[in-house]
Amino acid sequence: MTKDPNAPYITQQYRDRERRMVYELRHGTSVLVLVVTESGDAQAQWRFEAHPMASPQLVVAGSWGDTRATAFGTLRDLWVERGASLGLARIDWESVRAALAEVRAI
């Protein structure tokens, strides 16, 4: 199977100062930053946040979910719902999900 050269791909992944995982994905000509937070308590929960690299103040933050996949789905839905009104780029979220799955982020 040939990979789509236009599909989003991870350019960097690292932990930030708050110990959250950060994934930078190139999507066309822009870079999308995804931040994954784990609740850290006995019943671990997850939350995804996303923002364009060029506009870090435009953050879309999902709600807490029992799994990474659930938390990612919430973020995706919020981005799709609010993205146009915020002036955010359209994202191929299924390709983003696939890129994150490759590095076991989902």
Buried (B, 14 or more C-beta within 10 A) or exposed (E): EEEEEEBBBBEEBEEEEEEBBBBBBBBEEBBBBBBBBBEEEEEEBBBBBBBBEEEEEBEBBBEBBEEBBBBBBBBBEBBBEEBEEEEBBEBBBEBBBBBBEEEEBB
